[in-house]
């Protein structure tokens, strides 16, 4: 997997946390997201090994998946920003709220993968659909590991008197 994919994701998160102006943050994130998408498509192209006919069916479905995936990832970026802003003084209630949103995002990601697995399976076949989800998961795991390695742990709550 290209190291550039990981670097792009980390740069997106750094931009989200460090750029003070919200409009500048959004522009920077979109620029880096487009760079990341190009790398991801290259990885998928190599891994999927589609025939020309299969590619004509797969890529339009994948583009629709990408639009929906970006919406979920936008929520994830907002969650990371919220955590970055609060993590030093995170109350138990705030930690619970952040975790509830993380669970909701994970559920939505799973629903999205199931939806597009079924679409690719119906349009092409089970093997191609399974490979698509497998490659997506591999990319996701690498990104998640890198993101988590950069995030500070939630601090233990202060003892109550």
TORTOR-248428 format. One record per residue (C-alpha): residue number from 1; chain; x, y, z. Coordinates in steps of 0.5 Angstrom, whole numbers, plus 500, padded with zeros to 3 digits. Layout:
SITE  pos  unit    x    y    z
SITE  NUM     A    X    Y    Z
...
//
This chain:
SITE  pos  unit    x    y    z
SITE    1     A  500  500  500
SITE    2     A  503  507  498
SITE    3     A  505  511  504
SITE    4     A  502  517  501
SITE    5     A  495  514  503
SITE    6     A  497  514  510
SITE    7     A  501  521  510
SITE    8     A  495  524  506
SITE    9     A  490  522  512
SITE   10     A  495  524  517
SITE   11     A  495  531  514
SITE   12     A  488  532  513
SITE   13     A  487  530  521
SITE   14     A  493  535  522
SITE   15     A  490  540  518
SITE   16     A  483  539  522
SITE   17     A  487  541  528
SITE   18     A  492  546  527
SITE   19     A  489  551  522
SITE   20     A  485  556  526
SITE   21     A  480  558  520
SITE   22     A  474  554  519
SITE   23     A  474  555  512
SITE   24     A  481  554  511
SITE   25     A  481  548  514
SITE   26     A  475  545  510
SITE   27     A  479  547  503
SITE   28     A  485  544  506
SITE   29     A  481  538  508
SITE   30     A  478  537  501
SITE   31     A  485  538  497
SITE   32     A  488  533  501
SITE   33     A  482  528  500
SITE   34     A  482  529  493
SITE   35     A  490  527  493
SITE   36     A  488  521  498
SITE   37     A  482  519  493
SITE   38     A  487  518  487
SITE   39     A  492  514  491
SITE   40     A  486  510  494
SITE   41     A  483  509  486
SITE   42     A  490  507  484
SITE   43     A  491  501  490
SITE   44     A  484  499  488
SITE   45     A  485  498  481
SITE   46     A  491  494  482
SITE   47     A  488  490  487
SITE   48     A  481  489  484
SITE   49     A  484  486  477
SITE   50     A  478  488  473
SITE   51     A  477  486  466
SITE   52     A  475  492  462
SITE   53     A  468  490  462
SITE   54     A  468  489  470
SITE   55     A  471  496  470
SITE   56     A  465  499  466
SITE   57     A  460  496  472
SITE   58     A  465  497  478
SITE   59     A  467  504  478
SITE   60     A  461  508  477
SITE   61     A  458  504  483
SITE   62     A  465  505  487
SITE   63     A  464  513  485
SITE   64     A  457  513  489
SITE   65     A  460  509  494
SITE   66     A  465  514  495
SITE   67     A  460  520  496
SITE   68     A  457  516  501
SITE   69     A  463  514  504
SITE   70     A  466  522  504
SITE   71     A  459  524  508
SITE   72     A  461  519  514
SITE   73     A  468  521  514
SITE   74     A  466  528  515
SITE   75     A  463  526  521
SITE   76     A  469  522  523
SITE   77     A  473  528  522
SITE   78     A  468  533  526
SITE   79     A  469  527  532
SITE   80     A  476  528  531
SITE   81     A  476  535  532
SITE   82     A  472  535  538
SITE   83     A  476  530  541
SITE   84     A  482  534  540
SITE   85     A  479  540  542
SITE   86     A  477  537  549
SITE   87     A  481  531  550
SITE   88     A  485  535  556
SITE   89     A  479  536  560
SITE   90     A  474  531  558
SITE   91     A  469  530  563
SITE   92     A  465  523  563
SITE   93     A  459  526  560
SITE   94     A  463  529  554
SITE   95     A  467  522  553
SITE   96     A  460  518  553
SITE   97     A  458  523  548
SITE   98     A  464  522  543
SITE   99     A  464  515  544
SITE  100     A  456  515  542
SITE  101     A  458  518  536
SITE  102     A  464  514  534
SITE  103     A  459  508  535
SITE  104     A  454  511  530
SITE  105     A  459  512  525
SITE  106     A  462  505  526
SITE  107     A  455  503  525
SITE  108     A  454  507  519
SITE  109     A  460  505  516
SITE  110     A  458  498  516
SITE  111     A  451  499  513
SITE  112     A  455  503  508
SITE  113     A  459  497  506
SITE  114     A  454  492  506
SITE  115     A  450  496  502
SITE  116     A  455  497  497
SITE  117     A  457  489  497
SITE  118     A  450  487  495
SITE  119     A  450  492  489
SITE  120     A  457  490  487
SITE  121     A  455  483  488
SITE  122     A  449  483  484
SITE  123     A  452  487  478
SITE  124     A  458  483  478
SITE  125     A  459  477  482
SITE  126     A  461  475  490
SITE  127     A  468  474  489
SITE  128     A  469  481  486
SITE  129     A  464  484  491
SITE  130     A  468  480  497
SITE  131     A  475  483  494
SITE  132     A  472  490  494
SITE  133     A  470  490  501
SITE  134     A  477  486  503
SITE  135     A  481  492  500
SITE  136     A  477  497  503
SITE  137     A  478  494  510
SITE  138     A  485  493  509
SITE  139     A  486  501  507
SITE  140     A  481  502  513
SITE  141     A  485  498  518
SITE  142     A  492  502  516
SITE  143     A  489  509  516
SITE  144     A  485  507  523
SITE  145     A  492  505  526
SITE  146     A  496  511  524
SITE  147     A  490  515  526
SITE  148     A  490  512  533
SITE  149     A  497  512  534
SITE  150     A  497  520  533
SITE  151     A  491  521  538
SITE  152     A  492  522  545
SITE  153     A  489  517  550
SITE  154     A  483  519  554
SITE  155     A  485  521  561
SITE  156     A  482  517  567
SITE  157     A  476  521  570
SITE  158     A  478  524  577
SITE  159     A  476  521  583
SITE  160     A  469  523  585
SITE  161     A  469  525  593
//
